[in-house]
Amino acid sequence: MQNYLSISDIDSLPEWVEEAKAIKKDPLKSKSLGKDKTIGLLFFNNSLRTRLSTQKAAINLGMEVIVMNFGSEGWALEYADGTIMDQGTSEHIKEAAQVVSQYCDIVAIRAFATLADKEKDEAEVVLNGFKKYASVPIVNMESSVEHPLQALADAITLTENTIKTKPKVVLSWAPHPKALPHAVANSFVQMMQLQDADFVITHPQGYELDPKITKNAQIEYNQEKALENANFIYVKNWSCYSDYGKVNNQDSNWMMTKEKLGNAKFMHCLPVRRNVVVEDAVLDSNQSLIIEQANNRTYAAQVVLKKILEEL
């Protein structure tokens, strides 16, 4: 595998999940695989789980890790061709990607959507700029449109906790005071399309995700109806897609409560705003899988890095 940019880069999700579960049992088994190899983690946005889990995964594989926070440490990059760089940007992606490639065997990148320009966000200028000009494999640690490491961790978590053949899984929108990207929801939807499950997306009208991603997924605007008989409820906020980046609904009635959860398992990618997105009684219950999900971020990243290293 050359790059891991999207869930679509997974050739067999069940096989990857099983391999990740095996890695989880013996994380240091392939420690020699990354010997004398270096991964560069480039962050254009803040991170907790993504940074630490990817770094831990690389260490488990014997790799050296370089971390750079572009917001505070790097030059402002230019991505457009033919630009006269007489304004705020100091370095072009053409040089930056080639230079970084000389220092690293793998480059992992985290760059959120701006939520200001849909066309620019969907062009994935940061991720695709590095893909185009770098000479080493690229890993997506969350981009404008996708978060495939989170979705892979979610797939592992679902598999570990599923007790029936075809579980009902619900992705529910929740209120949030800020406009948030669509990446986590997008990748979760794409991952669920590869699962044998009864999958439902629920959100207020006007919060439809990109129809090219949701495709024929079942969408239910009545949250209570959507949650009926759910085995897993994944809660996430996202801003409007059609009215791009806007927050047109902050209805607190969409917050996840213990009553709504019923007997289902609760999932969220974190960080989460308590008593806004979900109440304490859910997060602190034994039905919550959020800490398991966070733990599985390491093994999701490790199976990705392992597959890339095996091809180097």
Secondary structure by P-SEA (a helix, b strand, c coil): ccccccccccccaaaaaaaaaaaaacccccccccccbbbbbbbcccccaaaaaaaaaaaaabbbbbbbccccccccccccccccccccccccaaaaaaaaaaaccbbbbbbbbccccaaaaaaaaaaaaaaacccbbbbbcccccccaaaaaaaaaaaaacccccbbbbbbbbbbbcccccaaaaaaaaaaaaacccbbbbbbccccccccccccccccccccccccccccbbbbbbbcccccccccccccccccccccccccbbbbbccccccccccccccccccccaaaaaaaaaaaaaaaaaaaaaaac
